[in-house]
């Protein structure tokens, strides 16, 4: 298993893993018709846009990070985070292949993300939003030291609403969880191919 900065070439694989993760983790939480619908195409469009050179030039250097976990040539997981206008860092995505859950990949991806944050934004908090009914994720973020800072109901574009919990790690917690053994190339900003 190795970890590297994601590239434009990873968009399709990331979209597929993102979709598989949602269909597994959100079964019984999100409507089945939504999960079985064109979710892969939606995720493909999201990742193609996020990883385009024009998007990355717009967001600026050291304001976004995508790290992928790869075993051989197979994508095992990824983490994506970016600096928000309010000064916090949003951990927007953390996904691991459903068959690789509980293998430590998610924790390693978080440590890479937190190490990047400490290197580039040492005074910033990291936060994420997770569906309240996603019990395994709630347990994982709680065990990882996240503090519940907000609860709200999110309305999804497909027309349904679900309760969401926001977890936050203050700068001291980010520093404590940062992994010091990350190679310097992962700390560099993403450069499109």
N, C-alpha and C positions, 0 to 999 in steps of 0.2 A: 504494500500500500504506500503510495506517495501522494503528496499534496502539492498543488501548483496553482498559480493564478489562472483563472479561466480565460478563454479566448473566444473570439467570434466563432471559431470552428466548433465550439462546444454547445452552441445554442440549441441544436436539435436534440442532442443527448440530454441536456438539462431540461428541456421542455418535456421530454418523455418521462424522465425520472420525477419531475414535479407533478405530472399528471398521475403517474402510478402511486406516488405518495399520497396525493389528495384522495384518490379513489379508494385507497386502503384506509387511511386515517380518518376520513370523514364519512365513511359508510355508516348510515344510521344517524348522522348528524346533519349533513346537507341532503337536500332532496335527491333521490336516486336518479330521477330524470336529468337533473343538472350534471351529476357525476358521470352518467353514461352518455351525455351529449357531446358536443364538439369541444370538450375541455382541452384536448391535446392541441387543437388549432389555436385556441385562445392563448395557451401557454407558449406555443411556438411564436406567435405574434409578439407577446410580451418579451421573450428572450431575444428574439431577433432585433427588436427595438432597443432593448437595454444594452445589448452588446454591439450595436452599430457604432462606427467611428464618430459619426456626427453627434450621437447622444453622449458618448464618453467625452468628446471635446467640450460639449456644453456644460457638463456637470463639473468639470475642473479636476485638476490633478489632486490626488490624495483625498478625494471626497467620496470615493466608491471603491469597494473591494468585492471581488468574486474569487473564492477559493474552491477548487474541486478536489475530491478524493478519488483517486484512480488506482485500480488494481489491474495490472496488465494494460489493456486498452479499454477496460470497462469502467464506466463512471459508477461510483459507489455512493456518492453524496456530494452536496455543495452547500455553501453558505454565501449569502449576498447581503451586504450592508452598505449604508450610505449616510452621509452627513445631511441633517435636516436644517431647514431655515431657522428653527427654534434653538439650534446649537447642540441638540442631542444627536446621537447616531441611531438610526433605525436598523435593527437586524430584521430585514424584510423576509428573508427566506433561510431556513435551515432544514434540509431534507436529506434523508438517507434511504437507500433502497429498503423497502419493507422487509426483505429477507435478511438484511444486515443490521436491523435494529438491535440494540443491546450489545453491539460489538465494540463500542467505544469510538466509532467514527464521528458521531454527533458531538461528543465532548471534545474530540481533537479539532474538529472544524470550529467549534466555539472558541477554543484556545487560540487558533490561528487568527480568528476575527478579533479577539480581544487584544492580541499582541499587536496587530495592525493599528488598532485604535490607540493603544498606549504609545506607539511610535509616532503617530501622526496627529493625534488629538488627545493628549494625556489628561486634559481637564474636562473631557466630555463624558456624560453618562451614555450608556447604551440601553435601548429599550426595544421591546418587541410586543406584538399583539398576537394572542392565541385564542382559538375558540374555547370557550369555557368548558364545553363538553368533550374536549379532546383530553381525556384524563391522563393518558401516558405523557403527553407533552407538558401538561400542567405539573405532573410529578417531576419530570426532568428539569424544568426551569426552576422549580422550587428547590430541588436538591442542588442545583447549580448556583444557588445564592441569589436568584432574582427575587425582588420584592414587589408585591402587588401594589401598583400605584394608581390604578384606575380600572373601573369596570363599566362597560357600555354595551349598547346594542348596535350592531352594524347592519346596514341594509345593503345587500348585494345587488349588483346590476341586474341579475336574473329575477329579482323581485321578492326574495325571501330575506328574513332577518334572523340573526343569531347573536347570542350573548358572547362578548369578547372580554378577555382579561389582559391588561397591560402589565408586563413585568419590566422592572428597571434595575440596572446595576449602576450604582453611583461610581464616580471615577476611582475611588479607593477599591471598590469591589472589582472593577474592570482590571485594575493593576494587579490585584491579588490572583485573579484567574488567568492572567496572560501567561502564555507558554513561552518561556525564554529560549527554548531550543529551536525556534523557527528559523529557517534559512533566510538570509537577507533578500533573496529574490522574491519571496512572498510578500515582503514589505514594500516592494516597489509598486507604483500605480500600474493599473492595467494599460497596456499599449495595444491598440487594435492591430491585427495582422494586415 
